[in-house]
Amino acid sequence: MTFNELQLVEPILQALNEEGYTNPTQIQEKAIPIVLEGTDLLGCAQTGTGKTAAFAIPIIQMLSQQQREKGIKALIITPTRELAIQIGESFASYGRNLKIKHTVIFGGVTQSSQVNAIRNGVDVLIATPGRLLDLIGQGFIKLNQLQFFVLDEADRMLDMGFVNDVKKIIKIIPEKRQSLFFSATMPPTIMQLASSILKDPERVEVTPVSSTAEIISQEVYFVDKKNKPALLVDILQDTTIKAALVFTRTKHGADRVVRFLEKQKIKAASIHGNKSQNARQKALANFKTGEIRVLVATDIAARGIDIEELAFVVNYELPNIPETYVHRIGRTGRAGNSGKAISFCDYEEKAYLKDIEKLIQLKINVNDAHFYPMEVFEVLKVEKPPRNESRKPQSDKTKTNPKAKKKNFNRNKTSKKQV
């Protein structure tokens, strides 16, 4: 199927052609007709399947066919700043030939420019929950004209503790609307939230979270924790690796990796929740342009990274949630391109690897052609001396002469009485 067969208007088809897109992805092929019909949608699709276009394209088309009236017509809620910016870029790309105005609002930066954009009038508002509620509370945002509501990355929204904010937003927006709900996973909590938002939705499910793209090559290196930095540097000696996205579990871990790489003259930057919004955007922009070669990220911060030609992902630390592994490696192998994902696994992470392989139903290839084979095959514990040996030894005089202790006691008693 081609985009020409989806009954899209010429300005959008032209924009897609300029972007180099001719064939819709599975989620786009299934979702776009449903949205154009005005039906609510429950979409189960992981990052990298093209779901942003699946809701952005039909919303742009339907808005372009209406009479222009002032007011926010579409609201897209997303958990992270990076993802909000990415969605904004998508609306700009697909709607470049149509007069649809959009803006993106998120916390971590001053609100003045965002407020000015809203005052100038927007059709589509892309927002993170906190800043949206803040500006609504200040009276800068009115949603009474809303026709389309999109909740993106719902599972991550819950993980980040935004569920109450989402519920507050649902109470504010008009009941008569078209709602689109997207999540990479569908546990009972997500289904319960979806049922409170959607009315008689069509369900579309593609690329389940347990699957990993066939075009992504996966390898695991068994290596002790202390040798991970050196192994990473060795791997990056391969000059064919133009850019690498490296994942750590913690913010401080990301910063440590960057410091080590910079000492080895490898240009790198980290992106995580402790970084200011400007620093995060600068790091991401420098990574996209090739000014830095390695971007080290935590999972939440990386959720909005969308680089079509990214060919290399490194799990410096394996995630303790197996679904997160699928999201991580989904950063490569996008838009039909090939990709490679390698993982470092120390002894304590072997249980995580087992859970990952069980989820994806695949035995990941082991690469043992490196200089740092695993040497630690047990959880190391600091040995403590036996309890009786840890006490301060008594003097020989006290041990050999029991009366000495009694004499000391009597002396102390006498002294106390004199006082």
C-alpha positions in Angstrom: 0.0 0.0 0.0 1.1 3.6 -0.7 0.0 6.9 1.0 -1.9 7.7 -2.2 -4.4 4.9 -1.3 -5.2 6.4 2.1 -7.4 9.2 0.7 -5.0 11.9 1.8 -5.2 15.4 0.4 -2.6 16.6 -2.1 -0.8 19.0 0.2 -0.1 16.2 2.7 0.9 13.8 0.0 3.3 16.4 -1.3 4.8 16.9 2.2 5.2 13.1 2.7 6.9 12.9 -0.7 9.3 15.7 0.3 10.1 13.7 3.4 10.9 10.7 1.2 7.9 8.6 2.5 5.9 6.6 0.0 4.6 3.5 1.9 2.8 3.8 5.3 3.9 1.6 8.2 1.6 -1.0 9.6 0.2 1.3 12.3 -0.3 4.1 9.8 -2.0 1.9 7.3 -4.5 0.6 9.9 -5.0 3.8 12.0 -5.2 6.6 9.5 -8.5 5.4 7.9 -10.1 4.9 11.4 -9.1 8.4 12.6 -10.4 9.9 9.3 -13.8 8.3 10.0 -14.0 10.1 13.3 -13.8 6.9 15.4 -11.9 6.7 18.7 -8.8 4.6 18.5 -6.9 2.4 21.0 -3.4 1.8 19.5 -0.9 -0.7 20.9 2.4 0.2 19.2 5.9 0.6 20.5 8.3 3.5 19.7 9.7 3.4 16.2 6.6 2.0 14.4 5.5 5.4 13.0 2.6 6.1 15.4 3.2 9.8 15.5 2.3 10.1 11.8 -0.6 7.7 12.4 -2.4 10.4 14.4 -0.7 13.6 13.1 -1.6 13.1 9.4 -5.3 12.6 9.8 -5.7 15.3 12.4 -3.9 17.8 10.1 -6.2 16.7 7.2 -9.4 17.1 9.1 -8.4 20.5 10.6 -7.5 21.7 7.1 -11.0 20.9 5.8 -12.7 23.0 8.5 -13.5 26.7 8.6 -10.8 28.5 10.5 -12.0 29.5 14.0 -9.9 30.7 16.8 -9.2 28.2 19.6 -7.3 25.0 20.3 -8.8 22.2 18.3 -6.4 19.3 19.0 -4.5 18.4 22.2 -1.7 15.9 22.3 -0.4 14.9 25.7 3.0 13.2 26.0 5.2 12.3 29.0 8.5 13.9 28.1 9.8 17.2 26.7 11.8 15.5 24.0 8.9 13.5 22.7 6.7 16.7 22.7 9.3 18.4 20.6 9.6 15.5 18.3 5.8 15.4 17.8 5.8 19.2 17.1 8.5 18.6 14.4 6.2 16.0 12.8 3.2 18.3 12.7 5.5 20.9 11.1 6.7 18.5 8.5 3.4 16.9 7.5 1.5 20.1 7.6 4.0 22.4 5.9 1.7 23.0 2.9 -1.3 23.7 5.0 -2.1 26.6 7.3 -2.3 24.6 10.5 -0.7 26.3 13.5 0.8 24.3 16.4 3.0 24.9 19.4 4.7 22.8 22.0 4.7 23.5 25.7 6.7 21.8 28.5 8.2 22.6 31.9 11.9 23.3 32.7 11.9 26.6 30.7 10.4 30.0 31.1 6.8 30.1 30.0 6.8 33.5 28.3 7.4 32.4 24.8 5.0 29.5 25.1 2.3 31.9 26.4 2.9 34.3 23.5 2.5 31.5 21.0 -0.8 30.5 22.6 -2.0 34.1 22.6 -1.2 34.4 18.8 -3.6 31.4 18.3 -2.9 27.7 17.7 -4.9 24.9 16.2 -2.8 22.1 17.7 -1.3 22.1 21.2 1.4 19.5 22.1 2.0 19.4 25.9 3.5 17.7 28.9 0.9 17.3 31.7 2.5 19.6 34.3 3.0 22.7 32.2 -0.4 22.3 30.6 -2.2 22.2 34.0 -0.1 25.1 35.2 -1.0 27.3 32.2 -4.7 26.3 32.4 -4.6 27.3 36.1 -3.2 30.7 35.2 -5.9 31.2 32.6 -3.7 31.2 29.5 -5.3 28.0 28.0 -8.9 27.4 27.2 -9.9 23.9 25.8 -13.6 24.5 25.3 -13.2 24.3 21.4 -11.3 21.0 21.6 -12.2 18.3 19.0 -9.3 15.9 19.1 -7.5 14.5 22.1 -4.4 12.3 21.9 -2.8 10.5 24.8 0.6 9.3 23.6 3.0 6.8 25.4 0.3 6.1 28.1 2.4 3.4 29.8 5.3 5.7 30.2 2.9 8.4 31.5 1.9 6.0 34.3 5.5 5.0 35.0 6.4 8.7 35.5 3.5 9.3 37.9 1.4 11.4 35.6 -1.8 9.4 35.9 -3.5 11.9 38.3 -2.6 14.8 36.0 -4.1 13.0 33.1 -7.3 12.4 35.0 -7.5 16.1 35.8 -7.1 17.0 32.1 -9.8 14.5 31.1 -12.2 16.4 33.5 -11.4 19.7 31.8 -11.8 18.8 28.1 -15.2 18.6 26.4 -16.9 15.2 26.5 -17.8 15.4 22.9 -14.5 14.8 21.2 -12.5 12.2 19.2 -9.9 10.5 21.4 -6.9 8.5 20.4 -4.9 6.5 22.9 -1.5 5.0 22.3 0.6 2.7 24.5 3.4 0.3 23.9 2.0 -2.1 26.5 -1.5 -2.9 27.6 -1.5 -4.0 31.2 -4.8 -3.8 33.2 -4.0 -0.4 34.6 -3.6 1.0 31.1 -6.8 -0.7 29.9 -8.7 0.9 32.8 -7.4 4.3 31.9 -8.2 3.8 28.2 -11.8 2.8 29.0 -12.3 6.1 31.0 -11.2 8.1 27.9 -12.4 6.3 24.8 -15.9 5.6 23.5 -16.5 2.5 21.4 -12.9 2.6 20.1 -11.4 0.6 17.3 -8.3 -1.4 18.5 -5.2 -1.5 16.4 -2.2 -3.6 17.6 1.1 -3.9 15.7 4.6 -4.9 16.6 3.9 -6.2 20.1 6.3 -5.1 22.8 7.8 -8.6 23.0 9.1 -8.4 19.5 12.3 -6.8 18.2 12.8 -5.8 14.6 14.4 -8.5 12.4 16.6 -5.9 10.8 18.3 -5.2 14.2 21.4 -7.3 14.9 21.7 -8.1 18.6 24.8 -9.2 20.6 25.7 -9.5 24.2 29.2 -9.2 25.7 29.8 -10.8 29.1 32.1 -8.5 31.0 32.8 -7.5 34.6 31.4 -4.2 35.7 34.8 -2.6 36.2 35.8 -3.3 32.6 32.7 -1.9 30.9 34.3 1.5 30.3 37.3 0.1 28.5 35.2 -2.3 26.5 33.0 0.6 25.3 36.1 2.5 24.2 37.4 -0.5 22.3 34.1 -0.9 20.5 34.0 2.7 19.5 37.5 2.4 17.9 35.5 1.0 14.9 35.4 4.1 12.6 32.3 2.8 10.8 30.3 3.7 14.0 29.5 7.3 13.2 27.1 7.7 16.1 26.2 5.6 19.1 23.4 5.9 21.6 24.4 4.5 25.0 22.0 3.6 27.7 22.6 3.6 31.5 20.2 2.9 34.3 21.0 6.0 36.3 21.7 9.7 35.7 25.0 9.6 37.6 26.0 6.5 35.6 25.4 8.4 32.4 27.6 11.3 33.6 30.4 8.9 34.6 30.4 7.3 31.2 30.7 10.7 29.5 33.6 11.7 31.7 35.5 8.5 30.8 34.8 8.9 27.1 36.0 12.5 27.1 39.3 11.5 28.7 39.7 9.1 25.8 39.2 12.0 23.4 35.7 10.7 22.3 33.1 13.5 22.0 30.1 12.6 24.1 27.3 14.2 26.1 24.7 12.9 28.5 20.9 13.5 28.5 18.8 12.8 31.6 16.3 14.4 34.0 18.9 16.4 36.0 19.9 18.3 32.9 18.3 21.6 32.0 16.0 21.6 29.0 18.4 23.8 27.0 21.3 21.4 27.8 19.2 18.4 26.7 18.1 20.1 23.5 21.7 21.2 22.7 23.1 17.7 23.4 20.4 16.1 21.1 21.0 18.7 18.4 24.8 18.1 18.5 24.2 14.4 18.3 22.0 14.7 15.3 24.4 17.0 13.5 27.4 14.7 14.3 29.2 17.3 16.5 29.3 14.7 19.2 29.6 11.0 18.4 28.1 9.4 21.5 25.0 10.3 23.4 24.6 8.7 26.8 21.0 8.6 28.0 18.7 7.3 30.7 15.5 5.6 29.5 13.0 8.4 30.3 15.1 11.1 28.7 15.7 9.0 25.6 12.0 8.3 25.0 11.7 11.3 22.6 14.9 10.6 20.6 13.9 9.8 17.0 16.9 9.6 14.6 16.1 7.6 11.5 19.7 6.8 10.5 20.9 5.9 14.0 22.6 2.5 13.4 24.1 1.7 16.8 22.7 1.3 20.3 24.7 0.1 23.4 23.1 -1.2 26.5 26.0 -0.2 28.8 23.8 -1.5 31.7 21.0 -3.9 31.0 17.5 -2.6 32.1 15.8 -4.4 35.0 12.5 -4.2 33.1 12.7 -6.4 30.0 10.2 -4.3 28.0 12.6 -1.4 28.4 15.2 -3.4 26.4 12.8 -3.5 23.4 12.2 0.2 23.6 15.9 0.9 23.8 17.0 -1.1 20.8 14.0 0.2 18.9 15.9 3.5 18.6 17.9 1.8 15.8 16.6 0.0 12.7 14.0 2.8 12.0 12.4 3.7 8.7 13.5 0.4 7.1 17.2 1.0 7.9 19.4 -1.7 9.5 20.7 -1.4 13.0 22.8 -3.0 15.6 22.3 -3.3 19.3 24.9 -4.6 21.7 24.6 -5.2 25.5 27.1 -5.4 28.2 26.2 -8.0 30.9 28.0 -8.5 34.2 27.4 -11.3 36.5 24.7 -9.5 38.5 22.8 -8.6 35.3 22.5 -12.2 34.1 19.0 -12.5 35.6 18.0 -9.4 33.6 19.3 -11.0 30.4 17.3 -14.1 31.1 14.1 -12.1 31.5 14.8 -10.2 28.2 15.4 -13.3 26.2 12.2 -14.8 27.6 10.2 -11.8 26.6 11.6 -11.5 23.1 11.6 -15.3 22.6 15.2 -15.1 21.2 18.6 -16.2 22.4 20.8 -13.2 21.9 24.2 -14.0 20.2 27.2 -13.9 22.6 30.3 -12.0 21.3 33.3 -13.2 23.2 35.9 -11.7 20.8 37.1 -9.0 23.2 39.9 -8.4 25.7 37.8 -8.4 28.8 36.3 -11.8 29.4 34.2 -12.2 32.5 36.2 -13.2 35.6 33.7 -12.6 38.4 31.1 -15.4 38.6 29.6 -14.7 42.0 28.2 -11.8 43.9 31.2 -10.3 45.7 30.7 -9.7 49.4 33.0 -7.9 51.8 34.3 -10.5 54.3 33.9 -9.6 57.9 35.9 -11.2 60.8 34.1 -13.6 63.1 32.1 -11.8 65.8 34.4 -12.8 68.7 37.5 -11.7 66.8 36.1 -8.3 65.9 36.0 -7.2 69.6 38.9 -5.4 71.1 41.1 -7.9 72.9 41.3 -7.6 76.7 44.7 -6.9 78.3 46.7 -9.9 79.5 46.5 -8.7 83.0 42.7 -8.6 83.0 42.4 -12.0 81.4 44.8 -13.7 83.8 43.8 -11.9 87.0 40.0 -11.8 87.5 40.5 -9.8 90.7 41.9 -7.0 88.7 38.5 -6.3 87.2 36.8 -6.5 90.6 39.4 -4.1 92.0 38.8 -1.6 89.2 35.1 -1.8 89.8 35.6 -1.1 93.5 37.9 1.8 92.7 35.2 3.3 90.4 32.6 2.8 93.0 34.7 4.6 95.6 35.4 7.5 93.3 31.7 7.9 92.6 31.0 7.9 96.4 33.6 10.6 96.9 32.1 12.7 94.3 
